[in-house]
Amino acid sequence: MTLEAIRAAMRRAAHVARRIIGVPDYDRYVTHVLAAHPGREPMSRDEFEQVRLHDKYSRPGQRCC
């Protein structure tokens, strides 16, 4: 396995871990909005985090604890 392949695998593993524990990925969101929704302004980091927190805690039964 090359060093670049190892780095790519580590990035994928980190992304999965962040998704599992619920850490929002603002940079990925901005990249997506700019690429998939031309002309649309991405939310600010604060707005993004507020929306993610609301999503996380507004659905009862979606959490394990």
Phi, psi and omega in degrees: 000132181280164179299320179294322178294321178295316178298317179297318179296320178294320178296317178296317180296319179295320178298314179298316180299317178297320179295320182296316183271358173086023178278120180291148182245085185299317182299319178295320178300312181299316178301316179297311182300315181295325182278319188264342184228070182302139180086350179266135180274125177295153175295157173290165179301319180296316178299316180302313181294323178295317178297317180296318178297317178299314179300319184294320187257359183268354181247095179298145179088355181270348181254158179274341186237000000 
